[in-house]
Amino acid sequence: MSGNRVIEYQGPGEVAVKSIDYPKLEIPREVADWLGVKPAAPHAVILKVVTTNICGSDQHMVRGRTTAPVGQTLGHEITGEVAEVGDDVMFVKVGDICSVPFNIACGRCRMCNEGKTGVCLNVNPARPGAAYGYVDMGGWIGGQAEYVMVPFADFNLLKFPDRDQAMEKILDLSMLSDIFSTGYHGAYTAGVTTGSTVYIAGAGPVGLAAAHAAQLLGAAVVIVGDMNTERLRQAESFGCETVDLSTGNPLPDMIEQILGEPEVDAAVDAVGFEAVGHGADAEEAPATVLNDMMGVARVGAGLGVPGLYVTGDPGGVDENAKVGQIGLRLGLGWAKSHSFVTGQCPIKKYNRQLMNLILNDKTQIAKAVNATTITLDQAPESYRKFDQGAAKKYVIDPHGMTA
């Protein structure tokens, strides 16, 4: 193969399709040097990308709200067909269709052995944990591309058991690499269970996935809060209650109108560090969602926090926010004995079971998040539409393989 096309960050608000080299079976030089090993990766595969999604986490970079450099490749939600395998790959074959967890994990370190694949110790010199196409995540090339290299393939890849069945359900299966697993993680770690009442902050794709996951976990009522009426209507389309935060009405009062009481059993933050206050003219206030959740979650409740928080934000509202230090009312959470679960979702903890739900028609996650297929060349415009609040999950189909 002679080349590859990939989406790159070109500066605040701009992405473009660029041509780069076809992938090699090699890990990034910075990772190899740090580990003291050769870049050659016989444990890796090269995937022909079947689908790759635009994620809200990508938007943080594209808005200029991270330290991502110009030229940063993008894309960590990847589903692909195995095109080439390294000599040490034993259990996946050319032609297999696989889901790629967005966390890159070695499968050998203490964290991987404990199932904490989101904080693998061997894939990123900067900090524990790595991802494809993301700033400070190890220099791995992004998957919003025609082809991508996946290391430690036997450990990382989730092979779909039947190719034809997988292609029939490819839009649903495309959500396993991140948002379905991440949304499920948020609801599960918040303690959502049979009969629970749940508040989901944010009606973007992760929030919608968390809401759908809460329903799968048996929640009696799922309430989704946002300021975007189109996204709230999308949440209502699969049975969620909604609260419009642009009204400026107190959140406990709006929840009480739905439940008859101003509290919920569990809450999920699917917004992250670019949160804004309530009301039509509200300004950015990065601790808003976390403080809201502590306010409306009952005593002893769990709070799932899959929303992204960063340690470097050039656009932060003040000097504290620029280093990830925000005005959290931790005393309130402490007094109410709340539990918090934060960090990257360890995708491998959930993706196989969620795959089984999809393959056996127990979930319609693509419908819940309004999955919408686009070409690679349509990605720049779709990034703009997504940033403007489109109630869609954009799924890039680089090779025209989806029906």
C-alpha positions in Angstrom: 0.0 0.0 0.0 1.3 3.5 -0.8 -0.6 5.8 1.5 -3.3 6.6 4.0 -5.7 9.5 4.6 -6.4 10.8 8.1 -8.1 13.7 9.8 -5.8 16.2 11.4 -6.2 19.1 13.8 -5.2 22.3 12.0 -5.8 24.9 14.8 -8.8 26.0 16.8 -12.0 25.2 14.9 -10.2 23.6 11.9 -9.7 20.0 10.8 -8.6 18.7 7.4 -8.1 15.4 5.6 -4.4 14.9 5.1 -2.3 12.2 3.4 0.2 10.3 5.5 2.2 7.1 5.2 0.5 3.8 5.2 0.8 2.3 8.7 3.8 0.2 9.7 3.8 -2.6 12.3 5.7 -0.4 14.7 4.9 1.4 17.9 5.6 5.2 18.2 9.3 6.0 18.5 8.7 7.9 21.8 7.1 4.9 23.4 9.8 2.5 22.1 12.7 4.8 23.4 11.0 5.2 26.8 10.6 1.4 27.1 14.1 0.7 25.8 12.8 -1.6 23.0 12.8 -1.6 19.2 9.8 0.0 17.5 9.1 -3.3 15.6 5.7 -4.6 16.7 5.1 -8.2 15.6 2.2 -8.2 18.1 0.3 -5.6 16.0 -2.1 -5.6 13.1 -3.1 -3.1 10.5 -6.8 -2.5 10.1 -8.8 -1.3 7.1 -11.1 1.1 8.9 -14.8 0.1 8.5 -16.2 2.9 10.7 -14.7 5.5 12.9 -16.6 8.1 14.9 -16.4 11.7 15.8 -16.4 12.1 19.6 -17.0 14.9 21.9 -13.5 14.4 23.3 -12.2 15.1 19.9 -14.1 18.4 20.0 -12.2 19.6 23.1 -9.0 19.4 21.0 -10.6 21.0 17.9 -11.9 23.9 20.0 -8.4 24.6 21.1 -9.2 23.6 24.7 -6.2 21.2 25.1 -2.5 21.4 24.4 -2.9 19.4 21.1 -0.4 20.6 18.5 -1.3 21.5 14.9 -1.0 18.3 13.0 -2.4 16.1 15.7 -4.1 13.1 14.1 -7.6 12.4 15.4 -9.9 9.5 16.0 -10.1 6.9 18.8 -13.4 5.2 18.1 -12.5 2.5 15.6 -14.0 -0.6 14.1 -12.0 -2.3 11.3 -11.2 -5.3 9.1 -7.9 -6.9 9.7 -5.7 -6.3 6.7 -2.3 -7.4 7.9 -1.1 -9.3 11.0 2.3 -9.3 12.7 4.2 -12.6 13.1 3.3 -12.9 16.8 -0.4 -12.4 16.4 -2.2 -15.7 17.0 -5.9 -15.2 17.4 -7.1 -12.7 14.9 -6.8 -13.3 11.1 -6.9 -11.2 7.9 -10.6 -10.5 7.1 -11.8 -10.5 10.7 -14.1 -7.6 11.7 -13.1 -6.2 15.1 -13.9 -3.5 17.6 -10.9 -1.5 18.9 -11.1 -0.3 22.5 -10.0 3.4 22.5 -7.7 2.6 25.4 -4.4 1.2 24.2 -3.3 -1.5 26.6 -0.2 -3.8 26.7 -2.0 -6.7 28.4 1.1 -7.3 30.5 1.5 -4.6 33.2 0.0 -4.6 36.7 -2.9 -2.3 35.6 -3.9 -4.5 32.7 -3.7 -7.6 34.8 -6.1 -5.9 37.2 -8.5 -5.0 34.4 -7.7 -1.3 34.5 -6.8 -1.0 30.9 -7.5 2.7 30.8 -4.4 3.3 32.8 -1.9 0.9 31.2 1.6 1.6 32.4 3.5 0.7 29.3 2.0 2.7 26.4 2.6 6.3 27.2 5.7 8.1 28.5 3.7 11.1 29.7 1.2 9.3 32.1 -0.6 6.0 32.6 -3.0 5.3 29.8 -3.0 5.9 26.1 -5.4 6.4 23.2 -5.4 6.7 19.4 -5.2 10.2 18.0 -5.2 12.1 21.2 -3.0 14.7 22.8 -0.6 13.5 25.5 -1.7 10.0 24.9 1.6 8.5 23.6 1.8 9.6 20.0 -0.4 6.9 18.5 -1.8 7.7 15.1 -5.5 8.4 15.0 -8.2 6.2 13.6 -10.2 8.7 11.7 -8.4 7.4 8.7 -8.4 4.7 6.0 -6.0 2.4 7.8 -4.7 2.3 11.4 -2.2 0.2 13.3 -3.4 -1.6 16.5 -0.7 -2.9 18.9 -1.0 -5.9 21.2 -3.7 -7.1 18.9 -4.6 -10.4 20.6 -5.3 -8.5 23.8 -6.9 -5.4 22.5 -9.1 -6.5 19.6 -12.7 -7.7 20.1 -13.4 -10.0 17.2 -17.0 -10.2 16.0 -18.0 -13.9 15.7 -19.8 -13.6 12.3 -18.7 -11.2 9.6 -22.1 -10.9 7.9 -24.0 -10.4 11.1 -21.5 -7.8 12.2 -21.9 -5.8 9.0 -25.7 -5.9 9.4 -25.3 -4.3 12.8 -22.2 -2.3 12.2 -23.6 1.1 13.3 -24.5 -0.4 16.7 -21.2 -2.2 17.0 -19.3 0.9 16.1 -20.4 2.4 19.5 -18.5 -0.3 21.5 -15.1 1.2 21.0 -16.1 4.2 23.3 -19.4 5.8 23.9 -21.7 2.7 24.6 -19.1 1.2 26.9 -18.3 4.6 28.4 -21.9 5.5 28.9 -22.5 2.1 30.5 -19.5 2.6 32.7 -20.9 5.9 33.9 -24.3 4.4 34.8 -22.9 1.2 36.3 -20.3 2.9 38.5 -23.0 5.3 39.7 -24.8 2.3 41.0 -27.8 2.3 38.6 -29.9 -0.8 39.2 -33.4 -2.1 39.0 -35.9 0.6 39.9 -33.3 3.4 40.2 -34.0 7.0 39.4 -31.1 8.6 37.5 -30.0 12.0 36.4 -27.8 12.2 33.3 -26.0 15.6 32.8 -25.6 16.2 29.1 -27.5 15.0 26.0 -24.5 14.6 23.7 -23.7 11.1 22.4 -22.1 9.9 25.7 -25.0 11.3 27.7 -27.5 9.5 25.4 -25.5 6.3 25.6 -25.4 6.6 29.4 -29.2 7.1 29.5 -29.8 4.1 27.3 -27.4 2.1 29.4 -29.3 3.1 32.6 -32.5 1.8 31.0 -30.7 -1.5 30.2 -29.6 -1.7 33.9 -33.2 -1.4 35.0 -33.7 2.2 35.9 -37.3 3.2 36.6 -36.8 6.8 35.4 -33.9 8.4 33.5 -33.8 12.2 33.5 -31.5 13.9 31.0 -30.5 17.5 31.4 -29.1 19.8 28.7 -29.6 23.3 27.1 -29.9 22.0 23.6 -33.6 21.3 22.7 -32.8 19.1 19.7 -30.6 16.8 21.8 -33.3 16.7 24.6 -35.8 15.6 22.0 -33.4 12.8 21.0 -33.3 11.7 24.6 -37.1 11.7 24.7 -37.3 9.6 21.5 -36.2 6.5 23.5 -38.2 7.1 26.7 -36.2 9.5 28.8 -37.6 12.4 30.8 -35.8 15.7 30.2 -35.0 19.0 31.9 -34.1 22.1 29.9 -31.4 23.8 31.8 -31.5 26.9 29.6 -34.7 28.0 31.5 -32.6 28.8 34.6 -35.1 27.0 36.9 -33.5 25.2 39.8 -32.5 21.7 38.9 -34.0 20.1 42.1 -37.3 21.8 41.4 -37.4 20.4 37.8 -36.6 16.9 39.1 -39.3 17.2 41.8 -41.8 18.0 39.1 -41.0 14.6 37.4 -40.4 12.4 40.4 -42.3 14.0 43.2 -39.1 14.5 45.1 -36.0 16.6 44.4 -33.5 13.8 44.5 -32.3 10.9 42.4 -30.6 7.6 43.3 -27.7 8.0 41.0 -26.2 10.7 38.7 -23.8 10.7 35.7 -21.6 13.5 34.4 -21.5 13.3 30.6 -20.4 16.9 30.1 -16.9 17.4 31.6 -14.7 20.4 32.0 -16.4 22.7 29.4 -19.6 22.8 31.5 -21.6 26.0 31.7 -24.0 27.3 34.3 -27.8 27.3 34.0 -29.9 29.8 32.1 -29.9 31.1 28.5 -27.0 33.5 29.0 -25.0 31.2 31.3 -21.2 31.4 31.1 -18.7 28.6 31.5 -18.3 27.2 35.0 -16.4 24.0 34.9 -17.6 22.6 38.3 -21.3 23.2 37.5 -22.2 19.6 36.6 -20.3 18.0 39.5 -21.9 20.4 42.0 -25.3 19.9 40.5 -25.0 16.1 40.8 -24.0 16.4 44.5 -27.0 18.7 45.0 -29.6 16.3 43.6 -28.1 12.9 44.4 -29.5 11.5 47.6 -27.4 10.6 50.6 -25.1 7.6 49.9 -25.6 7.9 46.1 -23.0 7.1 43.5 -21.7 9.6 40.9 -20.3 8.3 37.6 -18.0 10.8 35.9 -17.1 9.7 32.4 -17.1 13.3 31.3 -13.6 14.5 30.4 -11.5 16.6 32.8 -8.0 17.7 31.8 -4.8 18.9 33.5 -4.1 21.4 30.7 -6.7 23.8 29.3 -5.4 26.9 27.5 -8.9 28.2 27.3 -9.8 27.8 30.9 -11.9 30.5 32.6 -9.2 31.3 35.1 -5.7 30.2 36.1 -7.0 27.4 38.2 -9.2 26.0 35.5 -6.2 26.0 33.1 -4.6 23.3 35.2 -7.8 21.4 36.0 -8.4 22.9 39.4 -12.1 23.7 39.7 -14.5 24.9 42.4 -15.8 21.6 43.5 -18.1 21.5 46.6 -16.3 18.5 47.9 -17.6 19.1 51.4 -21.2 18.6 50.2 -20.3 15.3 48.6 -18.4 14.2 51.7 -21.3 15.2 54.0 -23.7 13.1 51.8 -21.3 10.1 51.7 -21.2 10.2 47.9 -18.9 8.0 45.9 -17.2 9.2 42.7 -15.8 7.1 39.9 -13.7 9.0 37.4 -11.2 8.4 34.5 -11.2 6.6 31.2 -13.6 3.8 30.9 -11.8 0.4 30.8 -13.5 -0.6 27.6 -12.6 -4.3 27.7 -14.5 -4.6 31.0 -17.8 -4.1 29.2 -17.5 -4.4 25.4 -17.9 -8.2 25.0 -21.2 -8.2 27.0 -22.5 -5.2 25.2 -21.6 -6.8 21.9 -23.7 -9.8 22.9 -26.7 -7.5 23.6 -26.3 -5.9 20.2 -26.0 -9.2 18.3 -29.0 -10.6 20.1 -31.2 -7.5 19.4 -31.4 -6.4 23.1 -30.3 -2.9 22.4 -30.5 -0.3 19.7 -27.7 2.0 20.7 -27.2 3.5 17.2 -30.8 4.6 17.1 -30.5 6.1 20.6 -27.6 8.3 19.7 -28.9 9.0 16.2 -25.9 7.5 14.4 -25.4 9.2 11.0 -22.9 7.9 8.4 -20.6 10.2 6.5 -17.6 10.0 4.3 -14.0 10.8 5.3 -14.2 14.0 3.2 -17.4 15.1 5.0 -15.7 14.9 8.4 -14.5 18.6 8.5 -18.1 19.9 7.9 -19.5 17.3 10.3 -17.1 18.5 13.0 -18.5 22.0 12.6 -22.1 20.7 12.8 -21.4 18.6 15.8 -19.8 21.6 17.5 -22.9 23.7 16.8 -25.0 21.1 18.7 -26.3 18.7 16.1 -28.1 15.8 17.8 -26.2 13.2 15.8 -23.4 10.7 16.3 -21.3 11.1 13.2 -19.9 7.8 11.9 -17.2 8.0 9.3 -17.2 5.3 6.6 -13.8 5.7 4.8 -14.3 2.9 2.3 -18.0 2.9 1.7 -18.4 -0.5 3.5 -21.6 0.2 5.5 -25.0 -0.3 4.0 
